Amino acid sequence: MAQHKENKPFQLNTYYFLFFLMTVVFLGCFSIILPYIHSILLATILSFVASPVHHRIENLLGNRKNISALVSCLLLTIVVVIPLMFLLLSLIQQGVSSFNAMYEWIAAEKYTIIMEHPLTIKLYAWFNNQLPDIRKIFPDLNLSNLKIDKLVMDTTANLGKTLLNQGGHVVGNIGSFIGKFCLMIFTFFFLIRDEARILNKILHLTPLSRSQEIQIINKIKEITKSALLGTFATALAQGIAGGIAFYICGLPGLFWGMVMAFASLIPMVGTALIWIPAALYLVISGNPWLSLFLVLWCAIVVGGIDNFVRPLFMQNGSEMNTALIFFSILGGINSFGLLGLLYGPLLFGLALVLLYIYSIEFKTFLSELDQR
């Protein structure tokens, strides 16, 4: 008995030293994979979502794990790459044609219609009345020799130079995206192929009961599935609704619908980044009623889709109320950028699961506290 008591402190010291070494090594490992953490996390999330489809593929191919994982990677690549390539080619084509049309519009001096508009005349008269006060703040301001045509042409030339200079950055960003996507697909291949083995190993090492582990895993799968489906279903619905409005207004509906679908993923501004300039263009081109229609349609219909479709998917999958979903998405975007659309709801959903497990495990203790 005495020997057992003497060995116990030694055993505790061994455990503490082991935990210390594990902490140091794991922090080192985390610092190594930190630059690639988003690719790894996205591959993990996609493996959860694609797991049912992958199991069907595996059954069809006679449980050949390598070939099944390769087919799943090819399907994922097709689903992601083809729409992005189509959008990129459409953006280049539409951008060139739009820039040429803008240059021809300026060269033909059609911008004089704007200068002769009653609203512009009133604004110019008001500005002239306020000019003495403005010069007190900006004494070097001189508008007497201002030539609108030269200003517009210079602005257009500078815009062309800026776009040309940004071309290199765009190519670099595309290269970076391709590299991260290949890394994600590489990780996805091994995660989807060895899903059962990896999951069993992780669950074996966690100091939780099997029922608790199953609850956490199921909640992760539900939230990731609902977050992804909610995000992409919202983007698709907004793109279709926006494309219809643009088509009615005489603008390229398919192209701008795709652009609005991708713009809906941008935090805060969303589709307004597309339809507000389009509405201004319609006003300038002499179509105020079409501009009003576009504003009302996009503000009510397209904006309403974002407020209805996304919470509908999230509520069904995560059992969170609308307010919690809103703040989880908003806070997630603020903390993690665009990927916060996934990370925010996932973290909040896991917090709810852990609180539920806590309430079950400490039910007796909590009930006793309630009775005091």
Contacts in CASP RR format, 6 or more apart in sequence:
PFRMAT RR
TARGET T0000
AUTHOR 0000-0000-0000
METHOD contacts of the structure
MODEL  1
MAQHKENKPFQLNTYYFLFFLMTVVFLGCFSIILPYIHSILLATILSFVA
SPVHHRIENLLGNRKNISALVSCLLLTIVVVIPLMFLLLSLIQQGVSSFN
AMYEWIAAEKYTIIMEHPLTIKLYAWFNNQLPDIRKIFPDLNLSNLKIDK
LVMDTTANLGKTLLNQGGHVVGNIGSFIGKFCLMIFTFFFLIRDEARILN
KILHLTPLSRSQEIQIINKIKEITKSALLGTFATALAQGIAGGIAFYICG
LPGLFWGMVMAFASLIPMVGTALIWIPAALYLVISGNPWLSLFLVLWCAI
VVGGIDNFVRPLFMQNGSEMNTALIFFSILGGINSFGLLGLLYGPLLFGL
ALVLLYIYSIEFKTFLSELDQR
33 40 0 8 1.000
36 180 0 8 1.000
36 183 0 8 1.000
38 180 0 8 1.000
38 339 0 8 1.000
39 180 0 8 1.000
39 183 0 8 1.000
39 184 0 8 1.000
39 187 0 8 1.000
40 184 0 8 1.000
40 187 0 8 1.000
41 339 0 8 1.000
41 343 0 8 1.000
42 184 0 8 1.000
42 339 0 8 1.000
43 184 0 8 1.000
43 185 0 8 1.000
43 187 0 8 1.000
43 188 0 8 1.000
43 191 0 8 1.000
44 187 0 8 1.000
44 191 0 8 1.000
45 224 0 8 1.000
45 228 0 8 1.000
45 342 0 8 1.000
45 346 0 8 1.000
46 76 0 8 1.000
46 184 0 8 1.000
46 188 0 8 1.000
47 188 0 8 1.000
47 191 0 8 1.000
47 192 0 8 1.000
47 195 0 8 1.000
48 220 0 8 1.000
48 221 0 8 1.000
48 224 0 8 1.000
48 225 0 8 1.000
49 221 0 8 1.000
49 224 0 8 1.000
49 225 0 8 1.000
49 228 0 8 1.000
50 72 0 8 1.000
50 76 0 8 1.000
50 188 0 8 1.000
50 192 0 8 1.000
51 192 0 8 1.000
51 195 0 8 1.000
51 221 0 8 1.000
53 72 0 8 1.000
53 75 0 8 1.000
54 68 0 8 1.000
54 69 0 8 1.000
54 72 0 8 1.000
54 192 0 8 1.000
54 195 0 8 1.000
57 68 0 8 1.000
57 71 0 8 1.000
57 72 0 8 1.000
58 64 0 8 1.000
58 65 0 8 1.000
58 68 0 8 1.000
61 67 0 8 1.000
61 68 0 8 1.000
61 71 0 8 1.000
65 193 0 8 1.000
65 194 0 8 1.000
66 193 0 8 1.000
68 193 0 8 1.000
69 189 0 8 1.000
69 190 0 8 1.000
69 192 0 8 1.000
69 193 0 8 1.000
70 189 0 8 1.000
72 188 0 8 1.000
72 189 0 8 1.000
72 192 0 8 1.000
73 185 0 8 1.000
73 188 0 8 1.000
73 189 0 8 1.000
73 192 0 8 1.000
76 185 0 8 1.000
76 188 0 8 1.000
77 185 0 8 1.000
80 181 0 8 1.000
81 181 0 8 1.000
83 258 0 8 1.000
86 258 0 8 1.000
87 258 0 8 1.000
87 259 0 8 1.000
87 262 0 8 1.000
88 174 0 8 1.000
90 255 0 8 1.000
90 258 0 8 1.000
91 259 0 8 1.000
94 252 0 8 1.000
94 255 0 8 1.000
99 160 0 8 1.000
99 163 0 8 1.000
102 156 0 8 1.000
103 156 0 8 1.000
105 111 0 8 1.000
106 152 0 8 1.000
106 153 0 8 1.000
106 156 0 8 1.000
109 149 0 8 1.000
111 148 0 8 1.000
111 149 0 8 1.000
111 152 0 8 1.000
113 284 0 8 1.000
113 286 0 8 1.000
114 120 0 8 1.000
114 284 0 8 1.000
115 148 0 8 1.000
131 143 0 8 1.000
134 141 0 8 1.000
135 141 0 8 1.000
191 198 0 8 1.000
199 217 0 8 1.000
203 210 0 8 1.000
203 213 0 8 1.000
203 217 0 8 1.000
206 213 0 8 1.000
208 216 0 8 1.000
208 357 0 8 1.000
212 357 0 8 1.000
215 353 0 8 1.000
215 356 0 8 1.000
215 357 0 8 1.000
216 350 0 8 1.000
216 353 0 8 1.000
216 354 0 8 1.000
216 357 0 8 1.000
219 318 0 8 1.000
219 349 0 8 1.000
219 350 0 8 1.000
219 352 0 8 1.000
219 353 0 8 1.000
220 346 0 8 1.000
220 350 0 8 1.000
222 317 0 8 1.000
222 318 0 8 1.000
223 317 0 8 1.000
223 318 0 8 1.000
223 345 0 8 1.000
223 346 0 8 1.000
223 349 0 8 1.000
223 350 0 8 1.000
224 342 0 8 1.000
224 346 0 8 1.000
225 317 0 8 1.000
226 313 0 8 1.000
226 314 0 8 1.000
226 316 0 8 1.000
226 317 0 8 1.000
226 318 0 8 1.000
226 345 0 8 1.000
227 313 0 8 1.000
227 314 0 8 1.000
227 318 0 8 1.000
227 341 0 8 1.000
227 342 0 8 1.000
227 345 0 8 1.000
227 346 0 8 1.000
228 342 0 8 1.000
229 313 0 8 1.000
230 309 0 8 1.000
230 310 0 8 1.000
230 312 0 8 1.000
230 313 0 8 1.000
230 314 0 8 1.000
231 265 0 8 1.000
231 310 0 8 1.000
231 341 0 8 1.000
231 342 0 8 1.000
233 309 0 8 1.000
233 310 0 8 1.000
233 313 0 8 1.000
234 264 0 8 1.000
234 305 0 8 1.000
234 306 0 8 1.000
234 309 0 8 1.000
234 310 0 8 1.000
234 313 0 8 1.000
235 261 0 8 1.000
235 262 0 8 1.000
235 264 0 8 1.000
235 265 0 8 1.000
236 261 0 8 1.000
237 305 0 8 1.000
237 309 0 8 1.000
238 260 0 8 1.000
238 261 0 8 1.000
238 264 0 8 1.000
238 271 0 8 1.000
238 302 0 8 1.000
238 303 0 8 1.000
238 305 0 8 1.000
238 306 0 8 1.000
239 257 0 8 1.000
239 258 0 8 1.000
239 260 0 8 1.000
239 261 0 8 1.000
239 264 0 8 1.000
239 271 0 8 1.000
239 302 0 8 1.000
240 257 0 8 1.000
240 261 0 8 1.000
241 297 0 8 1.000
241 301 0 8 1.000
241 302 0 8 1.000
241 305 0 8 1.000
242 253 0 8 1.000
242 256 0 8 1.000
242 257 0 8 1.000
242 260 0 8 1.000
242 271 0 8 1.000
242 275 0 8 1.000
242 297 0 8 1.000
242 298 0 8 1.000
242 301 0 8 1.000
242 302 0 8 1.000
243 253 0 8 1.000
243 254 0 8 1.000
243 256 0 8 1.000
243 257 0 8 1.000
243 260 0 8 1.000
244 253 0 8 1.000
245 275 0 8 1.000
245 293 0 8 1.000
245 294 0 8 1.000
245 297 0 8 1.000
245 298 0 8 1.000
245 301 0 8 1.000
245 302 0 8 1.000
246 252 0 8 1.000
246 253 0 8 1.000
246 256 0 8 1.000
246 257 0 8 1.000
246 278 0 8 1.000
246 294 0 8 1.000
247 253 0 8 1.000
247 254 0 8 1.000
248 290 0 8 1.000
248 293 0 8 1.000
249 278 0 8 1.000
249 282 0 8 1.000
249 287 0 8 1.000
249 290 0 8 1.000
249 291 0 8 1.000
249 293 0 8 1.000
249 294 0 8 1.000
250 290 0 8 1.000
251 278 0 8 1.000
256 274 0 8 1.000
256 278 0 8 1.000
259 274 0 8 1.000
260 271 0 8 1.000
260 274 0 8 1.000
260 275 0 8 1.000
260 302 0 8 1.000
263 269 0 8 1.000
263 270 0 8 1.000
263 271 0 8 1.000
263 273 0 8 1.000
263 274 0 8 1.000
264 270 0 8 1.000
264 271 0 8 1.000
264 306 0 8 1.000
265 338 0 8 1.000
265 341 0 8 1.000
266 273 0 8 1.000
266 338 0 8 1.000
267 333 0 8 1.000
267 334 0 8 1.000
267 337 0 8 1.000
267 338 0 8 1.000
268 333 0 8 1.000
271 298 0 8 1.000
271 302 0 8 1.000
271 303 0 8 1.000
271 306 0 8 1.000
272 298 0 8 1.000
275 294 0 8 1.000
275 295 0 8 1.000
275 298 0 8 1.000
275 302 0 8 1.000
278 294 0 8 1.000
279 291 0 8 1.000
279 294 0 8 1.000
279 295 0 8 1.000
279 298 0 8 1.000
280 291 0 8 1.000
282 288 0 8 1.000
282 290 0 8 1.000
282 291 0 8 1.000
282 294 0 8 1.000
283 291 0 8 1.000
310 325 0 8 1.000
310 329 0 8 1.000
311 322 0 8 1.000
311 325 0 8 1.000
311 326 0 8 1.000
314 320 0 8 1.000
314 325 0 8 1.000
314 345 0 8 1.000
315 321 0 8 1.000
315 322 0 8 1.000
315 325 0 8 1.000
318 325 0 8 1.000
318 345 0 8 1.000
318 348 0 8 1.000
318 349 0 8 1.000
318 352 0 8 1.000
319 352 0 8 1.000
320 328 0 8 1.000
320 345 0 8 1.000
320 348 0 8 1.000
320 349 0 8 1.000
320 352 0 8 1.000
324 348 0 8 1.000
325 345 0 8 1.000
328 344 0 8 1.000
328 345 0 8 1.000
328 347 0 8 1.000
328 348 0 8 1.000
328 349 0 8 1.000
329 340 0 8 1.000
329 341 0 8 1.000
329 344 0 8 1.000
329 345 0 8 1.000
331 340 0 8 1.000
331 344 0 8 1.000
332 340 0 8 1.000
332 341 0 8 1.000
332 343 0 8 1.000
332 344 0 8 1.000
332 347 0 8 1.000
333 340 0 8 1.000
333 341 0 8 1.000
335 343 0 8 1.000
335 344 0 8 1.000
336 343 0 8 1.000
336 344 0 8 1.000
359 366 0 8 1.000
END
